[in-house]
Amino acid sequence: MSHTAEPDTAPAYEPTGRTVPTRGRDRASYDRELVHSILDSGYVCHLGFVRDGAPVVLPTLYARVGETLYVHGSTGSRPLRMAGQEDPGLDVCLTVTHIDGLVLARSAFHHSVNYRSAVIHGTAYQVTDEDEKRMALDALVDHVVAGRSADSRPANAKELAATAVIRVDLAEVSAKSRAGGPNDEPEDMALPHWAGVLPVAPVYGAPVPSADLAESVALPDYLTALG
Amino acid sequence: MSHTAEPDTAPAYEPTGRTVPTRGRDRASYDRELVHSILDSGYVCHLGFVRDGAPVVLPTLYARVGETLYVHGSTGSRPLRMAGQEDPGLDVCLTVTHIDGLVLARSAFHHSVNYRSAVIHGTAYQVTDEDEKRMALDALVDHVVAGRSADSRPANAKELAATAVIRVDLAEVSAKSRAGGPNDEPEDMALPHWAGVLPVAPVYGAPVPSADLAESVALPDYLTALG
């Protein structure tokens, strides 16, 4: 049984009651390309679900394949088990956030952060088709380090059985972002406080080989490119 | 009316049904110092709450003051409004995650991520006391850039009225972390795939002054130290 609707390819996602923010609407976007770029430049999302009426938010890896987001975990983990047990699936919210800079204004009030975030509302279903599951697991590895799934031993039957994969369709999605310098009040411009942006970005360090790695195994190109 | 209990100063938070993970218990900790260090080395959390029965996860700034976490936002923003309207407060989950490295194993299955995360379950209340609100706003600015609140114009009455602050006590809290290299299976050790860790950390770039900043305003020491 497939829960997937025909993929929508309109240039923007359709706004809904819960993807239109009550505040900061000028920072909201439904542009498909922008959403994809935010999702594709990260690999950790914060997955929210409701358990016994209360919210739970857990960090987890994800990968986008077309208009679907995949998340994986142990078959024993709570949200993955809940997605499998519940019908029709588990209500989730997945949020991906990149911080690009700290915005320092002359006034405390106008301090801000430059960021790009994507928020996905939807229903998570367990992936039961083995081909889709393998494809999703490859995508999860390649989403963190492009090219890596082809350069590692694929999951065997036992590992595959111990891994649960859930899928959420990208339908109810919004992006939000802020860029640029501080928006100080005109009457604050002459204050003696420094104003501007302190950029911030994740940076990779030098790869650390396992102590037990044979010397004959060279650092692969896809890591040299990242480091 | 204060919602604050006498602060607990035991070396560890008391585990509860929802802070004991179903999986990966060896990675869970309730150590107070560890939780504090995870919270203090970040400034963006993912705030989860339930709206119309469905989960919502939004990125937002936070600051820890003792055994309390503060979050601020516009008085019009959804969770902050909900925390003010509802009695007794709004059920929330706040999660802070640091990614320290990508763990590349010989097998796809043993790929992992080195991380430190803290998950806080609790009830958010609006801060109505003006002194506490000002203290929390200073803490929020200083939590992002230490020393900054003293070097900016404090909020005036209008700005203070436009800002909502919510507080969550640190009581039901857990940390989770992973460190070290890949845990490959003995039978995979001879495979020709590189194995190890690719460290990753947020790095600050050179500060970018506002185009309208007077040349007489020098870069403050607290930014030189960060950059």
Interface residues (C-beta under 8 A of the other chain):
Chain A: R18 P21 T22 R23 G24 V44 H46 L47 G48 F49 V50 R51 D52 G53 A54 P55 V56 V57 L58 P59 L61 G73 S74 G76 S77 R78 R81 D91 V92 C93 L94 T95 T97 I99 G101 L102 L104 A105 R106 S107 A108 F109 H111 V113 Y115 S117 V119 H121 L137 D138 V141 V144 V145 R148 S149 D151 S152 R153 P154 A155 N156 E159 T163 G181 P182 D184 D188 M189 A190 L191 P192 H193 W194 A195 G196 V197 L198 P199 V200 A201 P202 V203 Y204 G205 A206 P207 V208 P209 S210 A211 D212 L213 A214 S216 V217 A218 L219 P220 L223 L226 G227
Chain B: R18 P21 T22 R23 G24 V44 H46 L47 G48 F49 V50 R51 D52 G53 A54 P55 V56 V57 L58 P59 L61 G73 S74 G76 S77 R78 R81 D91 V92 C93 L94 T95 T97 I99 G101 L102 L104 A105 R106 S107 A108 F109 H111 V113 Y115 S117 V119 H121 L137 D138 V141 V144 V145 R148 S149 D151 S152 R153 P154 A155 N156 E159 T163 G181 P182 D184 D188 M189 A190 L191 P192 H193 W194 A195 G196 V197 L198 P199 V200 A201 P202 V203 Y204 G205 A206 P207 V208 P209 S210 A211 D212 L213 A214 S216 V217 A218 L219 P220 L223 L226 G227
